[in-house]
Amino acid sequence: MIPVTKPYLPSREKLDRYIDGIYERAWLTNNGELVQELTKRLEAYLGVENLLLVANGTLALQIAYRALGISGRTEPTEAITTPFTFVATASSLKWEGVEPIFTDIDPDTWCLDPALIENAITPHTRAIVPVHVFGNACEVEAIDLVAQKHNLKVIYDASHAFGVNYKGESLLKRGDAATLSFHATKLFHTGEGGAIIFKRKEDLERAKKMINFGITGPETIEELGINAKMNELQAAMGLCVLDEIEDNLQARADVWHRYEQSLPKNLQLQAKPQYLDYNYAYFPVVFESEEQTVLIAEQLKEQSVLTRRYFYPSLESVAFLGAQAEQPVSKNIASRILCLPIYSGCDTQYVLSKIMELL
Ligand SMILES: *Cc1c(COP(=O)(O)O)cnc(C)c1O
């Protein structure tokens, strides 16, 4: 079987050495040495400040909403977000008591269309939660303008955008906060894990308290918090994966370019803006019709090649996320999209030969 993705497994010897250290210190969690080291190394590698490691990418979103004062309020609150994403972007809002309000995506970049945001703003809107989907950059300048005009916070779900630069600097610096997921299947991972990159230091400091139950000293519990801490075993995995990140990135880029060069030109690929240094984390492709998409996915599976209908369905059709207007562009792209296998060591030649036979 060729899976659609495969967790990157770094050097076992190196991981063992980190685990030896954890045993010697007998320190497993609560901002241990390895969590501190990974924080510093990620800030340096990504070129960001105010990075907070957390237990997973969904809690990263939830803590970001809380720290920025979007959730945890008594009055009704709404946030405008994209229907073309993994469910956690929207369900994390709902979980935090914030109503996700969907607006449609751009048909070429598949990110939130900034021109449609303003129409959806109500007196209850407090935030915009765009997604750099598949690591592509949202129209950050246009989104900033709308946010400033209406005094809204911007939290980017940047789960796919690890290491992506835009106009020469990290895409993660955009917005009031950007969140990352370090789930096993992501480009950079810690098994489970995530991070928040805050624009302002005071928001980071607030979030640091929140992820540890709101406890600030041996006898002080300052405010409502939760447990969202990353532990030392997660950080050990992260340090090992980070050491080998260049090889991992290169391997994915090779797979990505092979697909791009070999697939027929009538298939739609994601359009990227100028000045984007992409991370080649995903290879999504849009087929001509839903029938063709489903058939190809089934036939590839019979040939031992697994693809994913990412992201399907368009989230406005998910009942528990609330009554929503139909989002025609997202619905259309979602119905015809497949992500092809991409990971270090993927047998691209085999996948391509099977797709070409089927087409
Ligand atoms: C993976 C992912 C998440 C959730 O991250 P977890 O670490 O699995 O909790 C959220 N948003 C997007 C867009 C994702 O791809």
Ligand as a Chemical Component Dictionary entry (heavy atoms), coordinates in Angstrom:
data_LIG
# 
_chem_comp.id                   LIG 
_chem_comp.type                 NON-POLYMER 
_chem_comp.pdbx_formal_charge   0 
_chem_comp.three_letter_code    LIG 
# 
loop_
_chem_comp_atom.comp_id 
_chem_comp_atom.atom_id 
_chem_comp_atom.alt_atom_id 
_chem_comp_atom.type_symbol 
_chem_comp_atom.charge 
_chem_comp_atom.model_Cartn_x 
_chem_comp_atom.model_Cartn_y 
_chem_comp_atom.model_Cartn_z 
_chem_comp_atom.pdbx_ordinal 
LIG C1 C1 C 0 -4.073 19.149 11.427 1  
LIG C2 C2 C 0 -4.911 20.377 11.416 2  
LIG C3 C3 C 0 -5.488 20.905 12.580 3  
LIG C4 C4 C 0 -5.509 20.157 13.891 4  
LIG O1 O1 O 0 -4.296 19.915 14.417 5  
LIG P1 P1 P 0 -4.106 18.733 15.496 6  
LIG O2 O2 O 0 -2.669 18.875 15.867 7  
LIG O3 O3 O 0 -4.406 17.443 14.800 8  
LIG O4 O4 O 0 -5.016 19.005 16.623 9  
LIG C5 C5 C 0 -6.154 22.111 12.506 10 
LIG N1 N1 N 0 -6.283 22.769 11.336 11 
LIG C6 C6 C 0 -5.769 22.286 10.190 12 
LIG C7 C7 C 0 -5.945 23.064 8.934  13 
LIG C8 C8 C 0 -5.096 21.056 10.185 14 
LIG O5 O5 O 0 -4.644 20.547 9.033  15 
# 
loop_
_chem_comp_bond.comp_id 
_chem_comp_bond.atom_id_1 
_chem_comp_bond.atom_id_2 
_chem_comp_bond.value_order 
_chem_comp_bond.pdbx_ordinal 
LIG C1 C2 SING 1  
LIG C2 C3 SING 2  
LIG C2 C8 DOUB 3  
LIG C3 C4 SING 4  
LIG C3 C5 DOUB 5  
LIG C4 O1 SING 6  
LIG O1 P1 SING 7  
LIG P1 O2 DOUB 8  
LIG P1 O3 SING 9  
LIG P1 O4 SING 10 
LIG C5 N1 SING 11 
LIG N1 C6 DOUB 12 
LIG C6 C7 SING 13 
LIG C6 C8 SING 14 
LIG C8 O5 SING 15 
# 
